Amino acid sequence: ELDACVRERAGRIAENAPLTLRALKIAARELRKPEGLRDLGPAHAAYAACFASEDFKEGVAAFLEKRKPAFRGR
């Protein structure tokens, strides 16, 4: 059961916008570090880039049109 659950969750995560997943990975790497060694600047920049991306616009349009988004990593 665990393998099936992990596959299902990983598949759902992978459906998200690539730029958002990238930003999340950057933040997670920094948050694993001791607080005094963290540099969250790159994570903040990556998240800001998400909101200026074509994928963000596609996500909003897909939501408003009640359809599944077609993310392209841009």
N, C-alpha and C positions, 0 to 999 in steps of 0.2 A: 504493500500500500504506500509506503514511503516514497518509493521510486516514482510511482504514478503521481503522487501529490507534488513532488519536486518538479517533475516534467510539466505538470499543469501550471504551477506557479511561475516557473521560468518562462514558459510560453507566453503567459499573460504579461510578464514584465517586458519581454522582448518585443511585444506589440507597441510599446510606447515609443515616443520620438527619440531617435538616436542621440540628438544633442542633449536632451534631458537626461538620458541614461549616462552620457559622458559626464555631465555636470554632477550627477549623483555619485558616480565613481570617484571623481576628484574630491568631493566633500567627504565621502566615507573614508578615503585614504588619510585625509588630514585629521579627521575626528578620531581615528585609531591612535594617533600620536598623543603623547602627554601634552597637556594644555599649553605649557610654555613653549613647545616646539611647533605648534600648529601655525600654518600660514593659510588662512582662509581666503586670501585675496584671489587666487586662481579660481576657487570654487565660486566666489561671488561674481567674478567676470564671466565664468561659464554659464551661470544661471542668467545673468543679464543678457548674454548673447542669445539665450533661448527665446526671450521675449521679442527680440528683433528678427527672429528667423522666419523663413518661409514656412517651416513646419508649425510654428505657433499660429500663423494665419490659417494654415490648413486645418489645424486642430479646432480652432474657433469656428471656421466655416462648417466643418464636418459636424460639430456639436449642434450648431444652429439648423443645419439641414437634416439632422437626425440620421447621420450615416457614419460608417466607419472611416476614420482618417487614413489617408495614403501618405505617410511620412516619407521624406526623401533624404533626410539628413542635411538639409540646407536651411 
